[in-house]
């Protein structure tokens, strides 16, 4: 027959294990919530919108550099086409994504 002290110790160990597991679950739930917030449709649309703006800014800067004659015309054309292609691809993806979001909300 187990003594009262031994049973009490086993009970305390079980409670300690429960606390440890609950803390682990809470930490994992927090990581999950952060991931969901970071990758929500609105957050993804926002990041894509920022990428569109960045591509636009880069192509405008490149255009300005060409106008100041700081670069060779062939180099300008190649880089400008690359930047504008990136801009239009991102813009198209953003518009498609926004349309999908609007349709999913209806």
Secondary structure per residue as TSV (DSSP state, phi and psi in degrees):
chain	resnum	aa	ss	phi	psi
A	1	X	-	360.0	132.7
A	2	X	-	-75.2	144.0
A	3	X	-	-78.9	160.2
A	4	X	H	-56.9	-39.4
A	5	X	H	-63.8	-42.6
A	6	X	H	-65.4	-42.4
A	7	X	H	-64.4	-42.1
A	8	X	H	-63.5	-39.5
A	9	X	H	-64.9	-43.3
A	10	X	H	-63.5	-39.6
A	11	X	H	-63.2	-43.5
A	12	X	H	-63.2	-40.7
A	13	X	H	-62.2	-41.1
A	14	X	H	-63.5	-41.4
A	15	X	H	-66.3	-39.8
A	16	X	H	-63.6	-41.7
A	17	X	H	-64.5	-40.1
A	18	X	H	-61.4	-44.9
A	19	X	H	-60.7	-44.0
A	20	X	H	-61.9	-44.8
A	21	X	H	-67.7	-39.0
A	22	X	H	-63.2	-41.1
A	23	X	H	-62.9	-41.8
A	24	X	H	-62.9	-42.2
A	25	X	H	-63.1	-44.4
A	26	X	H	-60.8	-41.6
A	27	X	H	-64.0	-42.5
A	28	X	H	-67.7	-35.9
A	29	X	H	-66.7	-37.6
A	30	X	H	-65.1	-43.8
A	31	X	H	-61.1	-41.6
A	32	X	H	-62.3	-46.1
A	33	X	H	-61.2	-41.5
A	34	X	H	-64.0	-41.2
A	35	X	H	-64.3	-43.3
A	36	X	H	-63.3	-43.0
A	37	X	H	-63.3	-44.4
A	38	X	H	-64.5	-31.5
A	39	X	T	-112.7	21.6
A	40	X	S	-67.1	157.2
A	41	X	H	-54.6	-40.3
A	42	X	H	-65.4	-42.0
A	43	X	H	-66.1	-40.7
A	44	X	H	-64.5	-42.5
A	45	X	H	-62.9	-39.3
A	46	X	H	-64.2	-45.2
A	47	X	H	-65.0	-39.1
A	48	X	H	-66.5	-39.1
A	49	X	H	-62.3	-41.3
A	50	X	H	-63.7	-37.8
A	51	X	H	-66.9	-36.5
A	52	X	H	-63.1	-47.4
A	53	X	H	-61.1	-40.0
A	54	X	H	-64.2	-43.5
A	55	X	H	-63.8	-40.2
A	56	X	H	-62.4	-45.7
A	57	X	H	-61.7	-42.0
A	58	X	H	-63.7	-41.6
A	59	X	H	-70.2	-35.3
A	60	X	H	-66.1	-40.1
A	61	X	H	-63.2	-43.1
A	62	X	H	-61.0	-42.2
A	63	X	H	-61.6	-43.1
A	64	X	H	-62.7	-40.4
A	65	X	H	-62.6	-38.9
A	66	X	H	-68.3	-37.5
A	67	X	H	-67.7	-28.3
A	68	X	T	-85.8	4.5
A	69	X	T	58.9	36.4
A	70	X	-	-93.4	0.8
A	71	X	S	-144.9	156.4
A	72	X	-	-66.4	143.3
A	73	X	H	-63.0	-40.4
A	74	X	H	-63.7	-43.3
A	75	X	H	-62.0	-42.7
A	76	X	H	-59.6	-49.9
A	77	X	H	-59.9	-46.1
A	78	X	H	-61.3	-48.7
A	79	X	H	-68.4	-39.4
A	80	X	H	-64.5	-44.0
A	81	X	H	-61.3	-40.4
A	82	X	H	-62.1	-46.9
A	83	X	H	-66.7	-42.1
A	84	X	H	-68.7	-37.6
A	85	X	H	-61.6	-45.4
A	86	X	H	-60.3	-44.8
A	87	X	H	-58.3	-49.6
A	88	X	H	-67.6	-35.1
A	89	X	H	-64.9	-45.6
A	90	X	H	-65.8	-41.5
A	91	X	H	-62.0	-43.3
A	92	X	H	-63.0	-43.2
A	93	X	H	-63.1	-40.8
A	94	X	H	-63.1	-46.2
A	95	X	H	-62.0	-42.7
A	96	X	H	-63.5	-43.7
A	97	X	H	-63.0	-43.3
A	98	X	H	-64.8	-36.7
A	99	X	H	-65.2	-43.0
A	100	X	H	-62.1	-41.5
A	101	X	H	-63.7	-43.2
A	102	X	H	-63.0	-41.2
A	103	X	H	-69.1	-33.7
A	104	X	H	-73.6	-23.7
A	105	X	H	-82.1	-12.5
A	106	X	-	-91.7	360.0
